[in-house]
């Protein structure tokens, strides 16, 4: 009996010695063991991995070790080496079917909601004020939280898909813009090609370059969105797959999985300045390409920017006239476009100098005309007044008004058909005149302009067009 007991003690001895020489982090024999001030030892590499996260703590007792430099545990290293030599140790320990607490060496049976980790029953005093759940309740609790993040990521996928579709539609619209501009350019150059064929080729190249540049830019954005959608989809699949693992494994991986289930980049925004600069290519085209031939040139002092036009407005091909559209047009919802307000801006803004243009309003029963600041609201309704950075006059219900905060009725002798607008940026003045009645003055606004201002046209939803009249051209030769 004595011999049997002695043999049993000898057979169990190496097991307990091996346990004493096992790193609590990697569950393998110590490799380059280091010692902390709290008396716990770890493999040097294991401790470095644990301390990669902010806040250096002992992985076992959680004592703060900020600023501490672990010292080499030579005695433990010697003991480990001796044990390996004696037992012919090779490789790692066999993985136990039961995961044990690193501190108490007891089976993990509870889950701490605050610390987000499994604990044993002896750890309860260390988590006295924390909410503890059985493992079979902890996993659903964490999965519910992670499900919310998965839903957010799935919503982002749909958002990215919608943005991709918008970008694809914008590419098609850019192509149609290019086709329209190309037709107008060719028609105008056909009229003047005998003297300006070189200029024609140059303008077509400028158009093609801009189309390629902006189309390529949008296609690059589409590719980026495609990659992001794929990455988000893969992330969702990964998180869902991890959620389906065994509860304890899932709970151990939960903190890392929780951090992983986030999308660090911002949601995509609809890019501004994505459309072609139509005013550059076709606005006042004849004058800009043939200044030397006054008889064949029409000079429009202000051309309209179709990229700002409400979907309920229709512009003439030369961008000098605007009227209501029979139905809402299918146009890109770019940031520059007015919607729902029914306006269109001039293509060129002003920061300084004197400028004037005349607009034919005819018998239109309702219209608004003047200038506005560049930052005027585009995507919501607003009251047209000087308080909003819009300096205009208008006709409504048979009454002419200066559109100030309280509305100022204008006295007119007869119905004006042509309105002259004068803008003096240096003096801060915007004045309006009845161009068809001997240039009778209607009203003047004064304001210290601090940003660029643009001509603004509001023809209302009526068939009568609002048209910028051609300016007289004077040619001076040196």
C-alpha positions in Angstrom: 0.0 0.0 0.0 2.8 2.4 0.9 4.5 1.7 -2.4 1.3 2.3 -4.3 0.7 5.7 -2.6 4.3 6.7 -3.2 4.0 5.9 -7.0 0.7 7.8 -7.2 2.3 10.9 -5.6 5.3 10.7 -8.0 3.0 10.5 -11.0 1.0 13.5 -9.9 4.0 15.6 -9.1 5.1 16.5 -12.6 1.6 17.6 -13.4 1.5 20.2 -10.6 5.1 21.2 -11.4 4.1 21.7 -15.1 1.1 23.8 -14.0 3.4 26.0 -11.9 5.7 26.5 -14.9 2.8 27.4 -17.3 2.2 31.0 -18.5 -1.3 32.0 -17.5 -1.7 33.8 -20.9 -0.6 31.3 -23.6 -1.0 28.2 -21.4 2.4 27.0 -22.5 5.6 26.6 -20.6 7.3 29.9 -19.8 9.5 31.4 -22.5 11.8 34.2 -21.3 9.6 34.7 -18.2 9.4 38.2 -16.7 8.2 39.2 -13.2 5.8 42.0 -12.3 5.7 43.8 -8.9 2.5 42.0 -8.1 4.6 38.7 -8.1 2.9 37.3 -11.2 5.0 36.0 -14.1 4.4 35.8 -17.8 6.2 35.1 -21.0 7.9 38.3 -22.2 6.2 38.1 -25.6 2.8 37.4 -24.0 3.0 40.4 -21.7 4.0 42.6 -24.5 1.0 41.5 -26.5 -1.3 42.1 -23.5 0.2 45.6 -23.0 -0.5 46.7 -26.6 -3.9 48.0 -25.5 -4.0 51.3 -23.5 -3.6 51.0 -19.7 -0.9 48.6 -18.6 -2.4 46.1 -16.1 -1.4 42.6 -14.8 -3.4 40.1 -17.0 -4.1 38.1 -13.8 -4.9 40.4 -10.9 -5.4 43.6 -13.0 -3.1 45.7 -10.9 -2.0 48.8 -12.6 1.5 48.5 -14.0 1.8 51.9 -15.8 5.5 52.9 -16.1 6.7 49.5 -14.7 9.5 47.7 -16.3 9.2 43.9 -15.9 12.3 42.1 -14.7 13.6 38.8 -16.0 12.6 35.9 -13.8 15.8 33.8 -14.1 14.9 31.3 -11.4 11.7 30.5 -13.2 13.5 30.3 -16.5 16.0 27.8 -15.0 13.2 25.7 -13.5 11.4 25.6 -16.8 14.5 24.6 -18.7 15.3 21.9 -16.1 11.7 20.5 -16.4 12.0 20.4 -20.2 15.2 18.5 -20.1 14.0 16.1 -17.5 10.7 15.3 -19.1 11.8 15.6 -22.7 9.2 18.3 -23.3 8.3 19.2 -26.9 5.6 21.4 -28.2 2.6 23.0 -26.4 0.4 21.6 -23.7 -2.7 19.6 -24.8 -5.7 21.9 -24.9 -8.0 21.1 -22.1 -11.7 20.7 -22.8 -12.5 23.0 -19.9 -11.3 26.6 -19.9 -10.1 27.7 -16.4 -9.8 31.1 -14.7 -6.3 32.4 -15.0 -6.4 33.7 -11.4 -8.2 30.9 -9.5 -7.8 27.9 -11.9 -11.5 27.2 -11.7 -14.0 26.6 -14.5 -15.4 29.8 -16.1 -19.2 29.8 -15.3 -20.2 33.5 -15.2 -20.0 36.5 -17.5 -19.2 40.0 -16.3 -21.3 42.6 -18.3 -19.1 45.6 -17.2 -15.7 44.0 -17.9 -17.1 42.0 -20.9 -15.3 38.7 -19.9 -16.1 35.3 -18.5 -15.2 34.7 -14.8 -15.3 31.9 -12.2 -17.3 31.8 -8.9 -14.2 32.9 -6.9 -14.0 36.0 -9.0 -17.3 37.2 -7.8 -15.9 39.4 -4.9 -13.6 41.1 -7.5 -16.8 42.0 -9.5 -19.0 42.8 -6.5 -20.7 45.9 -8.1 -20.9 44.4 -11.6 -23.7 42.6 -13.3 -22.9 38.9 -13.6 -24.8 36.5 -15.9 -24.6 32.8 -16.4 -22.7 31.9 -19.5 -25.8 30.8 -21.3 -27.4 34.2 -20.7 -24.2 36.2 -21.4 -23.9 35.0 -25.0 -27.4 36.1 -26.1 -26.9 39.4 -24.2 -23.7 40.1 -26.2 -25.2 38.9 -29.5 -28.1 41.3 -29.1 -25.7 44.2 -28.7 -23.7 43.0 -31.7 -26.8 42.5 -33.7 -27.5 46.3 -33.4 -24.1 47.0 -34.9 -24.7 44.4 -37.7 -28.0 46.2 -38.5 -26.1 49.5 -38.7 -23.5 48.0 -41.0 -26.3 46.5 -43.2 -28.0 49.9 -43.4 -24.6 51.4 -44.4 -24.4 48.8 -47.2 -27.8 49.9 -48.5 -26.8 53.6 -48.2 -23.6 52.9 -50.2 -25.6 51.1 -52.8 -28.0 54.0 -53.1 -25.1 56.4 -53.5 -23.5 54.2 -56.1 -26.8 54.3 -58.1 -26.8 58.1 -57.9 -23.2 58.2 -59.1 -24.1 55.9 -62.0 -27.0 58.1 -63.0 -24.7 61.2 -62.8 -22.3 59.5 -65.2 -25.1 59.0 -67.7 -26.2 62.6 -67.3 -22.7 63.8 -67.8 -22.6 61.9 -71.0 -25.9 63.5 -72.1 -24.6 66.9 -71.2 -21.5 66.2 -73.3 -23.6 65.1 -76.2 -25.8 68.2 -76.0 -22.8 70.5 -75.7 -21.1 68.8 -78.6 -24.1 69.3 -80.9 -24.3 73.0 -80.0 -20.5 73.5 -80.4 -20.5 71.8 -83.8 -23.5 73.8 -85.0 -21.9 77.1 -84.0 -18.6 76.2 -85.5 -20.2 75.0 -88.7 -21.5 78.6 -89.1 -18.1 80.1 -88.5 -15.7 77.2 -89.5 -14.1 79.0 -92.4 -12.2 81.4 -90.1 -12.3 79.5 -86.8 -11.9 75.8 -87.5 -8.8 75.7 -85.2 -10.8 77.2 -82.4 -13.5 74.6 -82.9 -11.1 71.7 -82.5 -9.7 73.3 -79.4 -13.1 73.7 -77.8 -14.1 70.2 -78.6 -11.0 68.9 -77.0 -11.6 71.0 -73.9 -15.1 69.5 -73.6 -13.8 66.0 -74.1 -11.1 66.5 -71.5 -13.6 67.8 -69.0 -16.0 65.0 -69.7 -13.3 62.4 -69.3 -12.0 64.1 -66.2 -15.4 64.3 -64.5 -16.6 61.0 -65.8 -13.4 59.3 -64.7 -13.7 61.0 -61.3 -17.2 59.8 -60.8 -16.3 56.3 -62.0 -13.4 56.2 -59.6 -15.9 57.1 -56.9 -18.2 54.3 -58.0 -15.2 51.9 -57.8 -14.5 53.2 -54.3 -18.1 52.7 -53.3 -18.0 49.2 -54.8 -15.0 48.3 -52.8 -16.5 49.8 -49.6 -19.7 47.8 -50.2 -17.7 44.6 -50.6 -15.7 45.4 -47.5 -18.9 46.2 -45.5 -20.6 43.0 -46.8 -17.6 40.9 -45.9 -17.5 42.5 -42.4 -21.1 41.8 -41.8 -20.6 38.2 -42.9 -17.5 37.8 -40.7 -19.4 39.2 -37.6 -22.4 37.0 -38.3 -20.1 34.0 -38.6 -18.3 34.8 -35.3 -21.7 35.2 -33.6 -22.5 31.6 -34.6 -19.6 30.1 -32.7 -19.7 28.3 -29.4 -20.8 30.7 -26.6 -17.6 30.6 -24.6 -15.4 31.1 -27.6 -17.7 33.9 -28.7 -17.6 35.6 -25.4 -13.9 35.5 -25.2 -13.7 37.0 -28.7 -16.5 39.5 -28.0 -14.4 42.6 -27.1 -12.3 42.2 -30.2 -15.3 41.4 -32.3 -17.2 44.4 -30.9 -14.3 46.7 -32.0 -14.1 44.9 -35.4 -17.8 45.5 -36.1 -17.4 49.2 -36.8 -16.9 51.2 -40.0 -14.2 53.8 -39.4 -14.7 55.8 -42.6 -17.4 58.5 -43.0 -20.5 57.9 -45.1 -20.2 59.0 -48.7 -21.4 62.4 -49.7 -22.9 63.5 -53.0 -19.9 65.4 -54.5 -20.3 69.0 -55.6 -18.9 70.3 -58.9 -19.4 66.9 -60.5 -21.3 68.0 -63.6 -19.8 69.6 -66.7 -19.3 73.3 -66.7 -21.9 73.9 -69.5 -21.6 77.6 -69.3 -17.9 77.4 -70.1 -18.6 75.4 -73.3 -21.8 76.7 -74.7 -22.7 79.9 -72.8 -22.6 83.0 -75.0 -20.7 80.8 -77.4 -20.6 82.8 -80.6 -19.3 85.9 -78.9 -16.6 84.1 -77.0 -15.2 82.3 -80.1 -15.5 85.1 -82.6 -15.0 88.5 -81.0 -13.7 89.9 -84.3 -17.0 89.5 -86.2 -19.6 91.7 -84.5 -22.3 91.2 -87.1 -22.3 87.4 -86.6 -22.1 87.4 -82.8 -24.7 87.6 -80.1 -23.4 88.7 -76.7 -25.4 87.5 -73.7 -24.1 89.4 -70.6 -25.4 86.8 -68.2 -25.9 83.1 -69.1 -27.7 80.7 -66.8 -26.2 77.7 -65.1 -28.2 74.6 -65.9 -26.5 72.8 -63.0 -28.4 75.1 -60.6 -31.8 75.0 -62.4 -34.8 73.6 -60.6 -36.2 70.3 -62.2 -39.4 72.3 -62.9 -37.5 74.7 -65.2 -36.5 74.4 -68.8 -33.5 76.4 -70.3 -32.9 77.3 -73.9 -29.9 75.7 -75.6 -27.9 78.9 -75.4 -28.7 79.2 -71.7 -30.1 82.7 -72.1 -33.8 81.9 -71.5 -35.8 80.0 -68.9 -39.4 79.0 -68.5 -41.4 76.4 -66.7 -41.1 72.7 -67.7 -44.3 70.8 -68.6 -43.2 68.1 -66.2 -40.5 67.5 -63.6 -37.3 66.7 -65.3 -35.1 63.8 -64.3 -31.9 65.6 -63.3 -29.1 64.7 -60.8 -29.7 66.0 -57.3 -26.4 67.7 -57.2 -25.7 70.2 -54.3 -25.8 73.2 -56.5 -29.4 72.6 -57.8 -32.4 74.4 -56.4 -35.1 72.0 -55.3 -37.9 72.5 -54.3 -37.6 76.3 -54.9 -38.1 77.2 -58.6 -34.9 79.3 -59.4 -31.8 79.2 -61.6 -28.6 81.2 -61.1 -26.3 82.9 -63.5 -23.3 80.9 -64.4 -20.8 83.6 -63.3 -20.6 85.1 -59.8 -19.3 88.5 -58.9 -16.9 89.7 -56.2 -16.1 93.2 -57.5 -16.7 95.6 -60.3 -19.8 97.0 -62.1 -22.2 94.7 -64.0 -25.5 95.2 -65.8 -28.0 93.1 -67.8 -31.5 93.3 -69.1 -34.2 90.6 -68.7 -37.3 90.4 -70.8 -40.2 89.4 -68.5 -43.0 90.1 -71.0 -46.5 89.5 -69.8 -45.4 86.8 -67.2 -47.9 87.2 -64.3 -45.4 86.2 -61.6 -41.6 86.5 -61.5 -38.6 87.2 -59.3 -35.4 88.8 -60.5 -32.2 90.1 -58.9 -29.1 88.8 -57.2 -28.3 86.5 -54.3 -25.3 85.4 -52.2 -23.6 82.2 -53.2 -24.5 80.4 -49.9 -28.3 80.9 -50.4 -30.3 77.7 -49.5 -30.7 75.3 -52.4 -32.4 72.2 -50.8 -35.2 73.8 -48.8 -37.9 76.4 -49.1 -37.1 79.9 -47.9 -38.6 83.4 -47.8 -37.2 85.5 -50.6 -36.0 88.7 -48.8 -32.9 90.8 -48.2 -32.7 89.1 -44.8 -31.9 85.8 -46.5 -29.2 87.3 -48.7 -31.5 87.7 -51.8 -31.9 91.2 -53.3 -34.7 91.0 -55.8 -37.9 92.6 -57.0 -40.9 90.7 -58.2 -44.5 90.6 -59.5 -47.2 88.7 -57.8 -51.0 89.1 -58.0 -50.6 92.2 -60.0 -48.4 94.0 -57.4 -44.7 94.9 -57.9 -42.7 94.6 -54.8 -39.1 95.1 -53.6 -38.6 91.9 -51.7 -37.4 93.2 -48.3 -38.4 91.6 -45.0 -41.7 93.5 -44.9 -42.2 93.9 -48.7 -42.1 97.3 -50.2 -44.7 98.1 -53.0 -43.1 99.7 -56.1 -45.0 102.4 -57.9 -44.9 101.8 -61.7 -46.5 103.9 -64.4 -47.0 101.0 -66.7 -46.3 97.3 -66.9 -42.5 96.8 -67.4 -41.6 94.3 -70.0 -37.8 94.6 -69.7 -36.0 95.0 -66.4 -32.5 96.3 -66.2 -30.3 95.1 -63.3 -27.3 97.1 -62.3 -24.8 95.7 -59.8 -22.1 97.8 -58.3 -20.1 95.5 -56.0 -17.6 98.2 -55.0 -20.4 100.5 -53.7 -22.6 97.7 -52.5 -25.6 98.6 -54.6 -28.2 96.6 -56.6 -30.6 98.8 -58.6 -33.5 97.9 -60.9 -34.8 100.0 -63.8 -37.7 99.8 -66.3 -35.6 99.5 -69.4 -38.6 99.9 -71.7 -39.8 103.2 -70.2 -36.9 105.5 -70.7 -34.9 103.7 -68.1 -37.2 104.7 -65.2 -35.6 103.8 -61.8 -37.6 101.4 -59.7 -35.6 100.8 -56.6 -32.1 100.3 -55.1 -30.8 98.0 -52.4 -27.6 98.8 -50.5 -25.6 96.1 -48.8 -21.9 95.4 -47.9 -21.3 92.2 -49.8 -19.0 89.8 -48.0 -19.2 86.9 -50.4 -19.7 86.2 -54.1 -23.2 87.1 -55.5 -24.9 85.5 -58.5 -27.8 86.7 -60.8 -31.0 84.8 -59.8 -34.0 84.2 -62.0 -37.4 83.0 -60.9 -39.8 82.8 -63.9 -42.6 81.0 -61.9 -44.5 78.1 -63.2 -45.7 79.9 -66.3 -45.2 79.4 -70.0 -43.9 82.9 -70.6 -40.1 82.7 -70.8 -37.7 85.0 -68.9 -34.9 85.9 -71.3 -31.7 87.7 -70.9 -31.5 90.3 -73.7 -28.3 90.4 -75.9 -25.9 93.3 -75.0 -24.6 95.8 -77.5 -21.1 95.0 -78.5 -18.5 97.7 -79.0 -15.2 96.7 -80.6 -12.1 98.8 -79.8 -8.8 98.3 -81.6 -5.5 99.5 -80.4 
